[in-house]
């Protein structure tokens, strides 16, 4: 599910700053290659014992991803439920409690990148 209220799309940052800010918020840069990266945040729904991931894609505007000076721009934020053994389902209902956490983290990320 794409989070329509995210307002992250198009924000820019150098890789070093983006890595620092996202790691402060609990994100991990999982998938990456020379021109794109994926930042994931695990959110647990303790009542249902389910796991969800807030995922934000970033693409390189200039430079290459191994350089801390590479400039990246963010794309849409989306959220999915984990599936066995290691996938994400994006077409399932997301609990309000999980959505609330995701929106808080997005707001914090937006604020930190705007400073």
Secondary structure, 3 states (H helix, E strand, C coil): CECCCCCCCCCEEEHHHHHHHHHHCCCEEEEEECCEEEEEEEEEECCCCEEEEEEEEEEEEECCCCCCCCEEEEEEEEEEEEECCCEEECCCCCCHHHHHHHHHHHHHHHHHHHC
